[in-house]
Amino acid sequence: MIAVFKREFAAYFVTPLGYAFIGVYLLCSGAFFYMFTLTSGTASVGSVDVSVMFTLMFFVLMVTVPVLTMRLLSEEKKNKTDQLTLTAPLSLFGLVMGKFAAAFSIFLISTAVMPIYGLILARFSPEHFRWAVIWGNVLGLIMLGAVYVSVGLFVSSLTENQMIAAIVSILLNIAFLLSSVAAAYVKTGFVSYALTEISLLDRYTEFTVGIFRFSNMLFFISLTAIFIFLTVRMLERKRWN
Amino acid sequence: MIEVKNLSKRYGANKAVDGISFTAEDGKILGFLGPNGAGKTTTMNMLTGYISSNEGQALLNGFDILENPIEAKRRIGYLPEHPPLYLDMSVDEYLSFVYSLKKSKMPKRSHLNEICELVKIADMRKRLIRNLSKGYRQRVGLAQALVGNPPILILDEPTVGLDPKQIIEIRSLIKKLGKNHTVILSSHILPEVQAVCDKILIINKGRIVADDDAESLSANLSADRKLVMQIEGGLDEIKKLLSSVDRVERVTVGRETEPNVREYEIEARPGADVRRDVSKKLANRNFPILMMKSSELTLEEIFLKITTGDIYGHTETPEPEETKKAEKPGKAPVRSKGGDRKK
């Protein structure tokens, strides 16, 4: 697992993919931080509001994380390097976790910029700023990132084509976003309820407005676990076909 | 030591591998021979756990590949048909990745040095795999299989795409490795298998059609005595004369090579040498012999004969799928020793 992690992690910096992801992440979060926190109207009246930035990052990650994960398994299948990894003395779970950890680490490295924004706020508005707001939001962001990485990893196991993997993961992420919208149009009670509950945005928004709920944490973690499990099953299934 | 029992793989209704059984012993090289699509690669993929079998069992040094995959895989070095290389890595990076992937306990630096010397890629180690030629990629693929010094080596067409000099090098390397490893290699090139392997399995349409050691297989097959002659004289007379020779089974008339000269093909009974009798008889009647050669089957002909069922006495007639399945559920592979050819 560690070998797979090291290889995948290094591969992100051999191709421009890792740099590109981190770059886009920093650019977007920096721009949002400047526009909606530093120079927004709410800041001028004396409060410190980072919720807009974190909400917008939801949409940025929805599109960029699939690009990060698209090649993880599809490329192996295409280049037949899976004949090495699948015949090595390594469990499928170990393989999938190695890949997950590599992509997730790139995401975590990018997210490490968030406390820097916190430092800036702490310096310029110490009377209004509380670190708990930053940590709560970062925690939500990390949970969200884990879900997106696992979704992307799963989709990557379905196809040999990286572009298809990226597009399908983005669509799947959008589906998770829109499920609460769809819920409004569904008359059947329990379906509507289920659709509302699986919406990532609603749960994530609670983090950004400062509500920390254990059930939300559990939801993100289980969703990640489910997609990792499905990925392992998918690899398993391919051997039987 | 590899023991394979009744291994099968189905793709839908199509049986890619149909109940094959064999044993590969330590310190021997087993060759898989068969035309494209015979099931060689599928069998190897099943042995290495890349795909799963539908039926049967494969034991690698006693470990079942499906029930105890990690232990079994620890004992295998696999070179697939396309070497599984990460093009964005250098040879060194790649080999140390494989080293840690296989969780090898050997001393890393000296072990990798040794392998690189063995497959002659020592001066390519800093190069990106992307920039290597096909021959070098194949060697890196072989190096990858050797990392961790696994007791079993499974090599799928190891010499494909190499130039003749490289082919000879790789073959002698495989022979060397065969002394202290269990090696299975596949090929559709007969001389290669014959040159390298101790034991040959010929598979066709997912079944083993011949299973023999290399020497007796070729000895048995090339003993198929046929004479090709060019004789001057009247066609009917000569044909009659030749047919009357003791132990001659069949005479076929070929093309006319020169005016009044024809080519004749004489098939004798197995083991019989009729050259002297034929020439005496012809000389008595004053028919000049312009050419006589015994046509030993070329390996290609042998191969065709076996795979079309001519030599080992069983013909692969296409049967409808349903009746085949109904009649022979889990039928054992057709095996025959060299001795009982041409019943």
Interface residues (C-beta under 8 A of the other chain):
Chain A: I2 A3 V4 K6 R7 A10 A11 V14 T15 N79 K80 T81 D82 Q83 L84 T85 L86 T87 A88 P89 L90 S91 R239 W240 N241
Chain B: Y11 N45 T48 G49 Y50 I51 S52 I70 E71 K73 R74 I76 Y78 P80 H82 P84 L85 Y86 L87 D88 M89 E93 F97 V98 S100 L101 K102 K103 Q144
